[in-house]
Amino acid sequence: MSHLAAIALGSNLPSQWGGPAGNLHEAVRCLGELGAVRAVSSFFETAPVGYTDQPNFLNAAALLETTLEPEALMQGLLEIERSMGRDRSAAPAKGPRIIDLDLLIMDGFIRATPELTLPHPALADRRFVLAPLAQIAADMVHPVTGNSVIEMLIRLERAT
């Protein structure tokens, strides 16, 4: 059975693939090994959140059609991060990174385990995730709240 997953991508450090844009392109290429990449948003430059003493990020979103179950897809995303040089355990939380891949929504799956929380718990609060996702999946629905991506983005923009 095939599933549609929304994935957030972010980068703010250079690597062997070039700058952040090169890293995002390489990550999208790697996503293709986990399924079929159906759409990729534009790249959005955004200021860092939380840990602010770092370069701006490039953020994007992708839609991946995959036969993997959510936990297996999450493991695949973490493996892409590792293969590109990210060590989540050695870096400060929300700190600079070559690549960051977050599983946002995957069909109607809802999970709350130590390994995976679906939908992503901060999805509705992150403009840097919602804006790119709205470009490629405005009507995708949060399986808990029932709100679409565009509704979440509009609500967030009105609140700030």
Number of C-alpha atoms within 10 A of each C-alpha: 6 12 16 20 24 23 25 24 27 28 25 26 19 15 15 10 15 13 15 24 21 16 25 26 15 16 23 22 12 19 23 14 12 18 19 14 19 13 17 22 19 16 17 17 16 15 14 18 14 9 11 12 10 15 15 17 25 24 26 27 32 24 24 23 20 21 15 17 13 22 16 12 19 18 13 18 21 18 14 22 20 14 12 19 14 18 14 15 7 7 11 10 10 14 16 22 23 24 27 24 21 17 23 21 24 26 17 15 16 17 14 11 9 6 9 15 17 22 22 18 10 9 21 20 14 13 17 24 24 25 23 23 29 20 18 19 21 17 14 20 19 23 16 11 9 11 16 18 25 19 18 24 24 14 14 15 11 8 7 5
